[in-house]
Amino acid sequence: MPIYAYRCEECGFAKDVLQKISDPQLTDCPSCGKSTFKKQLTAAGFQLKGTGWYVTDFRGGSAPATGVASAAKTEAPAAAAPAPAPAKSTSEG
């Protein structure tokens, strides 16, 4: 079941609620009792579990091994990053 973030527009009370997708949205604030309790738009947090899924999959930017050799595989040399500017001294004396 997903966790939804709610916030009251009147008093600012916020609460995370564990609900089924089919459950109706909450509208009454548990703090002030007004009908200004709204569901917030938040990023979904989830984790894939089971065989074949790993936390490190696709993290490095390289494609997973498929067992098929590519016809022409070339790599561009990495561009050198510019050197950071020296820090300025702000001490007064």
C-alpha positions in Angstrom: 0.0 0.0 0.0 1.3 3.5 -0.8 1.9 6.2 1.7 0.4 9.5 0.8 1.4 12.9 2.3 -1.5 15.2 3.3 -1.4 18.8 4.5 -4.1 21.1 5.8 -4.3 24.4 3.9 -5.9 26.1 6.9 -3.7 25.2 9.9 -0.6 23.6 8.2 -1.0 20.2 9.9 0.8 17.6 7.9 0.6 13.8 8.1 1.6 10.7 6.1 -1.2 8.2 5.6 -1.0 4.6 4.6 -3.9 4.0 2.2 -5.0 1.7 -0.6 -5.1 3.2 -4.1 -8.9 2.6 -4.1 -9.5 4.4 -0.8 -11.1 7.8 -1.0 -9.0 10.9 -0.3 -9.1 12.3 3.1 -10.7 15.8 3.3 -11.2 16.6 7.0 -8.1 17.8 8.9 -7.6 15.7 12.1 -6.1 18.8 13.8 -8.5 21.6 13.1 -11.5 19.6 11.7 -11.9 21.8 8.6 -12.3 20.4 5.1 -9.0 21.7 3.8 -6.9 18.5 4.2 -5.3 18.0 0.7 -3.2 15.2 -0.7 0.3 16.5 -1.6 2.2 15.7 -4.8 5.4 13.9 -3.7 8.0 11.7 -5.3 7.2 8.0 -5.1 9.8 6.0 -3.2 9.9 2.3 -4.0 12.4 -0.5 -4.2 12.3 -3.4 -6.7 12.7 -6.8 -5.0 13.0 -10.3 -6.3 15.4 -12.2 -8.4 17.1 -10.2 -11.2 16.8 -6.8 -9.6 19.7 -5.3 -7.8 20.2 -1.8 -6.3 23.3 -1.3 -8.5 21.5 -2.1 -11.8 21.9 0.7 -14.4 23.6 3.0 -11.9 27.0 3.1 -13.7 25.5 4.3 -17.0 26.7 1.3 -19.0 24.3 -1.1 -20.6 23.8 -4.5 -19.1 25.6 -7.4 -20.7 23.4 -9.2 -23.2 25.9 -11.8 -24.5 25.9 -10.2 -28.0 29.1 -8.5 -29.2 28.6 -5.1 -30.8 29.9 -4.6 -34.3 31.7 -1.4 -33.7 32.3 -0.3 -30.2 34.2 2.9 -29.8 34.7 5.0 -26.7 35.3 8.8 -26.8 38.1 9.9 -24.5 37.0 11.6 -21.3 37.2 15.3 -21.4 39.5 16.8 -18.8 37.7 18.9 -16.2 38.9 22.5 -15.8 41.1 23.1 -12.8 39.3 24.9 -10.0 40.1 28.6 -9.5 42.4 29.3 -6.5 40.6 30.5 -3.4 40.9 34.2 -2.7 42.2 35.3 0.7 39.7 37.5 2.6 41.8 38.1 5.6 42.4 41.8 6.5 45.2 42.9 8.6 
